[in-house]
Amino acid sequence: MKIWMIQPGIAPYRIPLFEKIAAAPGIDFTVAIVCEQVPCQPWKIDYRNQKFQTRLVSGINRYMNTERQIQFACPLLWQLPIHRPDLVICSGFTFSTLL
């Protein structure tokens, strides 16, 4: 089963969960990251050096202030049909997750 998780960025407390999902037999797990660094998050995590697959799908990122942002990951328009995940998990209510 191919699973994609759409995330604004990677939070350190989610890394163990993502690693366990990716290690499960029969699971092809990818975390699609909408932006490399979310300004309201204090951590900086290198998405390229994880024990699970990651894919940067950044598009339009506008920040109203440190707590409000608008993200629209245009590359999802062609990445999802190309990779055809069986399941897409969205973390939050954004333009990208509505897509």
Helices and strands as residue ranges (DSSP letters): E 2-7, G 12-14, H 15-23, E 28-33, E 53-56, E 60-63, E 69-72, H 76-83, E 87-90, H 95-98
